[in-house]
Amino acid sequence: MAKSYDVVVIGAGNGGLVAGLTAALNGLKVLVVEQHNLPGGAASSFVRGRFEFEPAIHEMSRVGTKEEPGQLRSMMDALGINIDWVRVPEAYHLVVKSEGIDEEMPFGVKEFIEKMEYYHPGSAGKMQEFIALCIESLKAFGYLQGVRDKYDRAYLEENFPNFLQVATLTIDEVFEAVGLPEDVRINLSTYWSYLGLSTDKEDFMLFCPMLMGYLTNGAYVPPMRSHEVSAKMEKRIVDAGGEIWFNTLVEKIIMEDGHVAGVVTNRGEVRAKEVIANCSPHVVFGSMLDPKYVPEDEIRLANARHYDFSVSIVYLGLNKSMEELGIKDYTVFFQDYVDNAKAFDSLKKRDNNHNVVSTCLNAAVQGASPEGTCMIALTIGALEDSWSDIEPEDYVKVKNQFALQAIETFEDATGCKIQDAIEEFEMATPVTLSRYMYTPQGNIYGYLMYGWDGILSRGLTIEEDNNRVPGLKFAGAHGYMGMGFSSSYFSGNLIANMSIEAIKEGK
Ligand SMILES: Cc1cc2nc3c(=O)[nH]c(=O)nc-3n(C[C@H](O)[C@H](O)[C@H](O)COP(=O)(O)OP(=O)(O)OC[C@H]3O[C@@H](n4cnc5c(N)ncnc54)[C@H](O)[C@@H]3O)c2cc1C
């Protein structure tokens, strides 16, 4: 007879692990099903030779210090996941070689404004105005997250009048409204690639919490790679009485009397009151659910949405130290163009895609690799199936050429020659990520968050979006908060609480 659970979670990615853990800690009978042999999805680690690589994380937001914890540290502490988070040294370093731009920005609101003033004299006043707007918007966002669609318009008007003016604007429209100088806008836009969309299309309300999160709380990494967080969550789920089935693929969702009743895996059928999908809705509605149960609205949504971008990553284990190679920074954003809309479009092709983000873990985590060595990861965005045209026999050649292009971009922009120091080389492309994360086009960020599908609208329709198929909810990068580690963790927690409530109420 099929085993029976309160909650079955599809996928042990960031959102899935937090969802499973939250439900298990609340006494529910939980099963997390993961097609791989490891928890965490992108949050993992791998070893080549004497190097242990971080496959994904550049930096996590909203961690904060022990004394002044951010939302993520507080949530992890409450879940019993204790990590000795390590702070990343700087906010970002932007290099646009063609324009002679080379600007390095610190964390801390005051420090950030001062450094902007240093690079762009006369900008401090406008920056203060902009940050004040961000602070007000963030407070309003916090209020809306608490009340969701039950907000009081008069309260918003009284307390957050400026927020109401900018809530539906793009990042560029807000830059324009505040009157930020062009050179400041270029600097401030650096994080666009963390958001998925360029600043002419992306919601200000996605950018604002991220920027302010980094500036006020700094950015952190788990010292033992992101696998540390996943492994601790896996153990805690099991200790709390939950189960995780690895090497198991969920193939179908079972419906009975118009409500979710379980899943079919390649190891057999499992019964469940609630199913939390920590995976792509396109896959869920396209292949897991009998078409007669797929709601019209989900078909419309699927047709209107675009997959967010994927990435290629070149992992290098170098047989020289950072100092010997002249590497100074943890993160550098290399861009071909100051116009990030043009940079966004250039991700649709492999040729001449020089939009590289480099990270050197050793700059944050002491002893991350053996003495006299260091590790670099070069990440390059990819959009719209730009890796699907390669014949299998050409794949290795194309991959190697692309890696060389990224390495040369790094060497050219920094002057640090690293090719002769390469001891270990590994590379993942959108093809790899599609296979390992089971996402269409290998996307790592869910869906592009255009205004109509932005964080505010998703927040306001969260109940509706997670109730179209009774008993089926979505967590992770495809969920209501969108992409990234922190957002995926938060959505896992919130969605699990919605499932707990639904089970209590017998819905
Ligand atoms: C190279 C790289 C760098 C990144 N850098 C950052 C960064 O610096 N900061 C940041 O915030 N974010 C970053 N991200 C993005 C971040 O990793 C993702 O947004 C986040 O991990 C998404 O988490 P998720 O919960 O949606 O699950 P995912 O990590 O996508 O995991 C989903 C899991 O579900 C499993 N699964 C899917 N379908 C099924 C099925 N049918 N049956 C069983 N299992 C299934 C998959 O195997 C996978 O393990 C980066 C990602 C990559 C790849």
The ligand as a Tripos MOL2 file, in Angstrom:
@<TRIPOS>MOLECULE
LIG
   53    58     1     0     0
SMALL
NO_CHARGES

@<TRIPOS>ATOM
      1 C1         26.1590   29.4840  -10.7840 C.3       1 LIG1
      2 C2         25.0400   30.0520   -9.9740 C.ar      1 LIG1
      3 C3         25.2770   31.1660   -9.2140 C.ar      1 LIG1
      4 C4         24.2710   31.7070   -8.4220 C.ar      1 LIG1
      5 N1         24.5690   32.7610   -7.6160 N.ar      1 LIG1
      6 C5         23.6320   33.2280   -6.7590 C.ar      1 LIG1
      7 C6         23.9420   34.2230   -5.7780 C.ar      1 LIG1
      8 O1         25.0710   34.6700   -5.6670 O.2       1 LIG1
      9 N2         22.9710   34.6680   -4.9560 N.ar      1 LIG1
     10 C7         21.7170   34.1650   -5.0160 C.ar      1 LIG1
     11 O2         20.8850   34.5780   -4.2220 O.2       1 LIG1
     12 N3         21.3760   33.2250   -5.9320 N.ar      1 LIG1
     13 C8         22.2970   32.7250   -6.7940 C.ar      1 LIG1
     14 N4         21.9860   31.7250   -7.6820 N.ar      1 LIG1
     15 C9         20.5720   31.3290   -7.8400 C.3       1 LIG1
     16 C10        20.1050   30.3580   -6.7990 C.3       1 LIG1
     17 O3         21.0060   29.3000   -6.6950 O.3       1 LIG1
     18 C11        18.7380   29.8210   -7.1850 C.3       1 LIG1
     19 O4         17.8470   30.8820   -7.4740 O.3       1 LIG1
     20 C12        18.1560   28.9910   -6.0660 C.3       1 LIG1
     21 O5         19.0500   27.9490   -5.7250 O.3       1 LIG1
     22 C13        16.8510   28.3760   -6.4830 C.3       1 LIG1
     23 O6         16.4460   27.5180   -5.4670 O.3       1 LIG1
     24 P1         15.1830   26.5920   -5.6050 P.3       1 LIG1
     25 O7         14.6830   26.3580   -4.2350 O.co2     1 LIG1
     26 O8         14.2300   27.1520   -6.5840 O.co2     1 LIG1
     27 O9         15.7050   25.1810   -6.0850 O.3       1 LIG1
     28 P2         16.7860   24.6610   -7.0990 P.3       1 LIG1
     29 O10        18.1350   24.9910   -6.5810 O.co2     1 LIG1
     30 O11        16.4290   24.9900   -8.5030 O.co2     1 LIG1
     31 O12        16.5580   23.1130   -6.8750 O.3       1 LIG1
     32 C14        15.4140   22.4260   -7.3330 C.3       1 LIG1
     33 C15        15.6230   20.9620   -6.9970 C.3       1 LIG1
     34 O13        14.4700   20.2420   -7.3840 O.3       1 LIG1
     35 C16        14.8620   19.0140   -7.9500 C.3       1 LIG1
     36 N5         13.7750   18.5740   -8.8250 N.ar      1 LIG1
     37 C17        13.2100   19.2830   -9.8350 C.ar      1 LIG1
     38 N6         12.2250   18.5800  -10.3930 N.ar      1 LIG1
     39 C18        12.1430   17.4130   -9.7000 C.ar      1 LIG1
     40 C19        11.2830   16.2720   -9.8110 C.ar      1 LIG1
     41 N7         10.3400   16.1920  -10.7270 N.pl3     1 LIG1
     42 N8         11.4580   15.2590   -8.9270 N.ar      1 LIG1
     43 C20        12.4310   15.3230   -7.9770 C.ar      1 LIG1
     44 N9         13.2680   16.3790   -7.8520 N.ar      1 LIG1
     45 C21        13.1220   17.4010   -8.7040 C.ar      1 LIG1
     46 C22        16.1550   19.3350   -8.6840 C.3       1 LIG1
     47 O14        16.9350   18.1830   -8.8550 O.3       1 LIG1
     48 C23        16.8020   20.3440   -7.7240 C.3       1 LIG1
     49 O15        17.6340   19.6950   -6.7900 O.3       1 LIG1
     50 C24        22.9740   31.1460   -8.4490 C.ar      1 LIG1
     51 C25        22.7370   29.9870   -9.2120 C.ar      1 LIG1
     52 C26        23.7520   29.4340   -9.9540 C.ar      1 LIG1
     53 C27        23.4880   28.1600  -10.7260 C.3       1 LIG1
@<TRIPOS>BOND
     1     1     2 1
     2     2     3 ar
     3     2    52 ar
     4     3     4 ar
     5     4     5 ar
     6     4    50 ar
     7     5     6 ar
     8     6     7 ar
     9     6    13 1
    10     7     8 2
    11     7     9 ar
    12     9    10 ar
    13    10    11 2
    14    10    12 ar
    15    12    13 ar
    16    13    14 ar
    17    14    15 1
    18    14    50 ar
    19    15    16 1
    20    16    17 1
    21    16    18 1
    22    18    19 1
    23    18    20 1
    24    20    21 1
    25    20    22 1
    26    22    23 1
    27    23    24 1
    28    24    25 2
    29    24    26 1
    30    24    27 1
    31    27    28 1
    32    28    29 2
    33    28    30 1
    34    28    31 1
    35    31    32 1
    36    32    33 1
    37    33    34 1
    38    33    48 1
    39    34    35 1
    40    35    36 1
    41    35    46 1
    42    36    37 ar
    43    36    45 ar
    44    37    38 ar
    45    38    39 ar
    46    39    40 ar
    47    39    45 ar
    48    40    41 1
    49    40    42 ar
    50    42    43 ar
    51    43    44 ar
    52    44    45 ar
    53    46    47 1
    54    46    48 1
    55    48    49 1
    56    50    51 ar
    57    51    52 ar
    58    52    53 1
@<TRIPOS>SUBSTRUCTURE
     1 LIG1         1 GROUP 0 **** ****
